[in-house]
Amino acid sequence: MSPYAVPALYAVAIWWFSTGVIILLDHLPRRTFPWSMAAGTAVLLAALYAIGTSAGDATETGAYTAFTGALLVWGWQEMSYYMGFVTGPRPEACRPGARGVEKFRAAVATSLWHEFAIVLGALAILALTWNTPQRLALWTYCVLWGMNLSARLNLFLGVRNLNAEFLPDHLAYLGCYLTKRPMNLLFPASVSVATVIVVLLGQAALSEPITPHAMVGFTILTTLMGLATLEHWFLMLPLPAAALWNWSLPPKVAASAAAVPTKVKLAASAAAGPTQGPAEPARRDAA
């Protein structure tokens, strides 16, 4: 087996599984959310500890530990937002008829505290890995952050596949921040820049000479960036991408997603639920 296969498969498996677990937890009854967040916060602390202890470990094991820790930190950010614990000052739908700057400002306000939490997470990982030989956790977190932001902006500006079935009922009103369009001007730039980064990371992974630690790290980052780029294409291509995580959706939602994959659910009873940013509803982005 190629030495690149194991880190690549590990990145794919943990990306797919962690995304599904978050979707599953977000669709449970709301009374379960405090328990889920309590467990998630314990995992967050363990992940930060793992990142700190692996920061000086320039081995393959250290690389896997750092990557997993960063993904778990990102998972906490997603859970805290989707469950309504860390959202923004405007947890409500946009004003009917809102457009342009007004709509964008309202969308940003739905997730402002979430954005601050993401920045704090990045600063915590930066502090834990400062001046150390192991910074894969920081680069992993930055990839997730950057590509998540790009996906959210594209969903706000307009994409073909909204994947709104991933929105829990208490977030269904966020459909007003999603735009269904065949294309937007940001999308070509997003996928072009992302593809260039994938190529550069892949070249670094294949370069010689390279240490086992660097090979694992660059392979993981290449795979993660490639998956995030593929997720962008899922927003535009006529493919049933949502089927990848049907196992994590309630049966009725999964059936509805299969029948009408781009249906935007605007439940009037969800007016008091938590919020998400201009384009985050489609995920998981990502872990």
C-alpha positions as CSV (number, residue, x, y, z in Angstrom):
1,M,0.0,0.0,0.0
2,S,1.2,3.5,-0.8
3,P,2.4,5.5,2.2
4,Y,0.0,8.2,1.1
5,A,-3.0,6.0,1.3
6,V,-3.4,5.7,5.1
7,P,-3.3,9.4,5.9
8,A,-5.6,10.2,2.9
9,L,-8.1,7.5,3.9
10,Y,-7.9,8.6,7.6
11,A,-8.8,12.2,6.6
12,V,-11.7,11.1,4.4
13,A,-13.1,8.7,7.1
14,I,-12.9,11.1,10.0
15,W,-14.3,14.0,7.9
16,W,-17.3,11.9,6.8
17,F,-18.0,10.4,10.2
18,S,-17.6,13.5,12.2
19,T,-19.9,15.5,9.9
20,G,-22.5,12.8,10.2
21,V,-22.3,12.7,14.0
22,I,-22.8,16.5,14.2
23,I,-25.8,16.3,11.8
24,L,-27.3,13.4,13.9
25,L,-26.9,15.3,17.2
26,D,-28.4,18.5,15.7
27,H,-31.5,16.7,14.6
28,L,-32.2,15.1,18.0
29,P,-34.9,16.6,20.3
30,R,-33.8,20.0,21.7
31,R,-33.9,18.6,25.3
32,T,-30.8,16.6,24.4
33,F,-28.8,19.6,23.4
34,P,-27.4,20.5,26.9
35,W,-26.2,16.9,27.3
36,S,-24.6,16.9,23.8
37,M,-22.9,20.2,24.4
38,A,-21.6,19.1,27.8
39,A,-20.1,16.0,26.2
40,G,-18.8,18.1,23.3
41,T,-17.1,20.5,25.7
42,A,-15.4,17.7,27.4
43,V,-14.2,16.5,24.0
44,L,-13.1,20.0,23.2
45,L,-10.9,20.2,26.3
46,A,-9.4,16.8,25.6
47,A,-8.7,17.9,22.0
48,L,-6.9,21.1,23.1
49,Y,-4.9,19.1,25.5
50,A,-4.0,16.6,22.7
51,I,-3.0,19.5,20.4
52,G,-0.8,21.0,23.2
53,T,0.9,17.7,24.0
54,S,1.5,16.8,20.3
55,A,2.9,20.2,19.4
56,G,6.4,19.0,20.1
57,D,5.9,15.6,18.6
58,A,7.3,15.7,15.0
59,T,6.3,12.1,14.2
60,E,3.5,10.5,12.2
61,T,1.6,9.8,15.5
62,G,2.0,13.5,16.4
63,A,0.6,14.5,13.0
64,Y,-2.5,12.3,13.3
65,T,-3.1,13.5,16.9
66,A,-2.8,17.2,15.8
67,F,-5.2,16.7,12.9
68,T,-7.8,14.9,15.0
69,G,-7.6,17.4,17.7
70,A,-8.2,20.3,15.3
71,L,-11.1,18.6,13.7
72,L,-12.7,18.0,17.2
73,V,-12.2,21.7,18.1
74,W,-13.9,22.6,14.8
75,G,-16.7,20.2,15.6
76,W,-17.4,22.0,18.9
77,Q,-17.7,25.2,17.0
78,E,-20.3,23.7,14.7
79,M,-22.3,22.0,17.5
80,S,-22.4,25.1,19.6
81,Y,-23.8,27.1,16.7
82,Y,-26.3,24.6,15.3
83,M,-27.6,23.9,18.8
84,G,-28.0,27.6,19.5
85,F,-25.5,28.0,22.3
86,V,-23.1,30.4,20.5
87,T,-24.9,32.2,17.7
88,G,-25.3,36.0,17.3
89,P,-27.3,39.1,18.3
90,R,-30.0,38.5,15.7
91,P,-31.5,34.9,16.0
92,E,-34.3,35.5,13.5
93,A,-35.2,35.5,9.8
94,C,-34.4,38.4,7.6
95,R,-37.0,41.1,6.9
96,P,-39.3,40.2,4.0
97,G,-38.0,41.9,0.9
98,A,-34.5,42.5,2.4
99,R,-31.8,42.6,-0.2
100,G,-28.2,43.5,-0.8
101,V,-26.3,45.1,2.1
102,E,-29.3,45.0,4.4
103,K,-29.7,41.2,4.0
104,F,-26.0,40.6,4.3
105,R,-25.8,42.6,7.6
106,A,-28.7,40.6,9.0
107,A,-27.1,37.4,7.9
108,V,-23.8,38.3,9.6
109,A,-25.7,39.2,12.8
110,T,-27.2,35.7,13.0
111,S,-23.7,34.2,13.7
112,L,-21.5,37.0,15.0
113,W,-20.7,35.4,18.4
114,H,-20.0,32.2,16.5
115,E,-17.5,34.0,14.4
116,F,-15.8,35.4,17.5
117,A,-15.7,31.9,18.9
118,I,-14.0,30.6,15.8
119,V,-11.3,33.3,16.1
120,L,-10.8,32.4,19.8
121,G,-10.4,28.8,18.8
122,A,-7.7,29.7,16.2
123,L,-5.9,31.8,18.8
124,A,-6.0,29.0,21.3
125,I,-4.5,26.6,18.8
126,L,-1.9,29.2,17.8
127,A,-0.9,29.6,21.4
128,L,-0.6,25.9,22.0
129,T,1.6,25.4,18.9
130,W,3.6,28.6,19.1
131,N,7.3,28.0,18.4
132,T,6.9,24.2,18.1
133,P,7.7,21.8,15.3
134,Q,4.1,20.5,15.1
135,R,1.6,23.0,13.6
136,L,-0.6,20.7,11.7
137,A,-3.5,21.4,14.0
138,L,-3.3,25.2,13.2
139,W,-3.2,24.6,9.4
140,T,-6.1,22.1,9.7
141,Y,-8.2,24.5,11.6
142,C,-7.4,27.3,9.1
143,V,-8.4,25.1,6.1
144,L,-11.7,24.3,7.8
145,W,-12.3,27.9,8.7
146,G,-11.5,29.3,5.3
147,M,-13.4,26.8,3.2
148,N,-16.4,27.0,5.6
149,L,-16.5,30.8,5.2
150,S,-16.2,30.4,1.4
151,A,-19.1,27.9,1.3
152,R,-21.3,30.2,3.4
153,L,-20.7,33.2,1.2
154,N,-21.5,31.1,-1.9
155,L,-24.7,29.9,-0.3
156,F,-25.6,33.5,0.4
157,L,-24.9,34.7,-3.1
158,G,-26.6,31.8,-4.8
159,V,-25.9,28.2,-5.6
160,R,-27.8,25.4,-7.4
161,N,-28.1,23.0,-4.5
162,L,-29.0,24.5,-1.1
163,N,-29.0,21.2,0.8
164,A,-31.4,22.8,3.2
165,E,-32.6,19.4,4.5
166,F,-29.6,19.4,6.8
167,L,-31.1,22.3,8.7
168,P,-32.8,21.2,11.9
169,D,-36.3,22.3,12.3
170,H,-35.4,25.1,14.7
171,L,-33.1,26.6,12.0
172,A,-35.4,26.2,9.1
173,Y,-36.1,30.0,9.0
174,L,-32.6,30.5,7.8
175,G,-33.8,29.5,4.4
176,C,-34.3,33.3,3.8
177,Y,-30.5,33.8,3.8
178,L,-30.0,31.1,1.1
179,T,-30.3,31.9,-2.6
180,K,-31.0,29.4,-5.3
181,R,-29.2,30.4,-8.5
182,P,-27.3,28.5,-11.2
183,M,-24.1,30.5,-10.5
184,N,-22.6,33.4,-8.7
185,L,-19.5,35.4,-9.4
186,L,-17.6,34.2,-6.3
187,F,-17.9,30.5,-7.0
188,P,-15.4,30.3,-9.9
189,A,-12.9,32.2,-7.9
190,S,-13.5,30.0,-4.8
191,V,-13.0,26.7,-6.6
192,S,-10.0,28.1,-8.6
193,V,-8.1,29.3,-5.6
194,A,-9.0,26.1,-3.7
195,T,-7.8,23.9,-6.5
196,V,-4.5,25.8,-6.7
197,I,-4.0,25.2,-3.0
198,V,-4.7,21.5,-3.4
199,V,-2.1,21.3,-6.1
200,L,0.5,23.1,-4.0
201,L,-0.2,21.0,-1.0
202,G,0.0,17.8,-3.1
203,Q,3.3,18.9,-4.6
204,A,4.7,19.4,-1.1
205,A,3.5,16.0,0.0
206,L,5.2,14.4,-3.0
207,S,8.4,16.4,-2.7
208,E,11.7,14.7,-2.0
209,P,13.3,14.5,0.5
210,I,10.5,14.6,3.0
211,T,10.2,13.3,6.6
212,P,7.4,10.8,7.5
213,H,5.8,13.5,9.7
214,A,5.7,16.0,6.9
215,M,4.5,13.5,4.4
216,V,1.5,12.6,6.7
217,G,0.8,16.2,7.4
218,F,0.8,17.4,3.8
219,T,-1.2,14.4,2.6
220,I,-3.9,15.0,5.2
221,L,-4.0,18.7,4.4
222,T,-4.2,17.9,0.6
223,T,-7.0,15.5,1.2
224,L,-8.9,17.8,3.5
225,M,-8.6,20.7,1.1
226,G,-9.6,18.4,-1.8
227,L,-12.7,17.3,0.2
228,A,-13.6,21.0,0.9
229,T,-13.3,21.8,-2.8
230,L,-15.5,18.8,-3.7
231,E,-18.1,20.1,-1.2
232,H,-18.1,23.4,-3.1
233,W,-18.8,21.6,-6.4
234,F,-21.6,19.7,-4.6
235,L,-23.3,23.1,-4.3
236,M,-23.5,23.4,-8.0
237,L,-23.4,20.0,-9.7
238,P,-26.7,18.0,-10.1
239,L,-25.5,15.3,-7.8
240,P,-27.3,13.7,-4.7
241,A,-24.4,14.7,-2.4
242,A,-26.8,14.7,0.6
243,A,-27.0,11.0,0.3
244,L,-23.5,10.7,1.9
245,W,-25.1,11.6,5.2
246,N,-28.6,10.2,4.9
247,W,-27.7,7.8,7.7
248,S,-27.5,10.8,10.1
249,L,-30.8,12.3,9.2
250,P,-34.2,11.4,10.7
251,P,-36.0,9.0,8.3
252,K,-38.6,11.5,7.2
253,V,-36.0,14.1,6.5
254,A,-33.8,11.7,4.6
255,A,-36.8,10.6,2.5
256,S,-37.7,14.2,1.8
257,A,-34.1,15.0,0.9
258,A,-34.1,12.2,-1.6
259,A,-37.3,13.3,-3.2
260,V,-36.7,17.1,-3.3
261,P,-32.9,17.7,-2.7
262,T,-33.1,21.4,-3.0
263,K,-36.3,22.1,-1.1
264,V,-35.9,25.1,1.3
265,K,-37.9,24.5,4.5
266,L,-39.3,27.7,5.9
267,A,-41.2,26.5,9.0
268,A,-43.0,29.4,10.6
269,S,-42.9,27.8,14.0
270,A,-39.1,28.0,14.1
271,A,-39.0,31.8,14.7
272,A,-37.4,31.3,18.2
273,G,-34.6,28.9,17.2
274,P,-30.8,29.5,17.0
275,T,-29.1,30.8,13.9
276,Q,-26.4,30.3,11.5
277,G,-24.4,32.5,9.1
278,P,-25.0,33.5,5.6
279,A,-24.0,30.2,4.1
280,E,-23.4,27.8,6.9
281,P,-26.7,26.0,6.7
282,A,-25.5,23.4,4.1
283,R,-23.2,21.7,6.6
284,R,-20.7,21.0,8.3
285,D,-18.6,22.5,6.3
286,A,-16.7,20.6,7.6
287,A,-16.0,19.7,10.1
